[in-house]
Amino acid sequence: MKGKMFRIGHLGYVSDRDILTAVAALEATLQELGHSVSNPGGAIAIAAKILAGN
């Protein structure tokens, strides 16, 4: 998997909002770098659903 994944680390407390912000920033950055995103906002929706316990 070398070169195909990375880790987002943190120090201390992380809230749901922090996670959603990181996912949104990652998606926006990938789009800006020219990567195709098939469902813009989809990752945020999935993360929000998981965080809500659904």
N, C-alpha and C positions, 0 to 999 in steps of 0.2 A: 504494500500500500504506500510505499515511499513516494512522496511527491503528489499524492492524491488526497491527503487529508491533513488536517491541522487541529490543534487543540486550543480552545479558548479557556484560559485560566482566570482565576479570581483570588482575591485575598479577602477573607472575612465574609460578612453577610451579603447575600445576593437576593434581591426581591424579584417577584414576578415581572415587574416593570423593567428591571435591569436585563432580564433574559429576553423579553420581547424587544427591547431596544437593541440589544446585540444582534438578534436575528434579523431585525429590520435593516440595521446598518450593513450587515454582511450581504444581504440580498441586494441592497442598493449599490454596494461596492462592486459586487460581481457583475451587475448590469452595466455599471459605468465602465468596467474593464472589458466589456464586449461579450460577456458570456450570456448565452440565451437562457432566459427564465420563462418557462412555459406557463406558469400561473403566478403572475406578480401578486404579492401579498399572501400567497398560499401558505408559505412557511410560517408566517406570523399567525395566520388563522389556525394552523395545526398546533403550533406551540401554545396559543391561547386556550385551545380546547383541552390539551393535555394538562396545562396548569390549572384549569377549572375542574379537572377530574372527570372529564367526559370521555 
